[in-house]
C-alpha cells in the first residue's frame, strides 16, 4: 500500500495531466490522494516543495532505468542507456525537461534559489548538466573499457534525438539506436589515436531554448 507521500505525488501527477501546474491547487491534490490538506503541507511544506519532490522522483526514476540498462552486455551498455534516455524522455515530460533544461508552460519548475529544497528535507532536482554527468559517470564506472568519452558521445547523441526526434522512427527507436552504435564504434576505433579527445565537449548542459514538452 502506498504511503501518504507516494499517494500525494501520484495525485499531483494526475492533476498535472489535466491542467497546467500553475492552476493545480494543494487542496485538489490532497483530495485526489484521499488525505487531509494538513498532511500534504506536513509532507512538502509548500507547492514549491511538492513540485521539487515531483521532479526529484522523475530524476530518480530515470536514473533507476539507467541502472537497469547498465545490466546489458558490456558492448551494448552505452546504446542501452541511450535508448532508455530517448524512451524515458518521450514517455515523461518531466524527464524530458530535466534532461534538456526546457520547461514548457504547463510544467512545474525547480527552485534553485539558495536554501530551497525539493520537498521537506529533500534535495533539489539536478540541473541538466548535473544529471547527464551522473549518468556518464555511472556508465564509465561499469564500462571502463569504453571510457568516459564514449559514454558522453552516446548520451549526447541520445539527447539530440530527444530534442529533435528522428523522422519516421518507430517504437523501437531503430534509427536512434543505429546512430548511437555507429558513433560508439567510431569512438572505439579512434580512442587509441587521440582523435576522440580533441572533439569532446564538456557536460555543461544543453540550451534552454531547445525542445519542448513531450506528449503525455
PyMOL commands that set and color helices and strands:
alter all, ss='L'
color gray80, all
select helices_A, chain A and resi 4-18+21-23+26-33+37-44+47-69+74-91+93-100+128-142+147-163+174-193+195-198
alter helices_A, ss='H'
color red, helices_A
deselect
rebuild
show_as cartoon
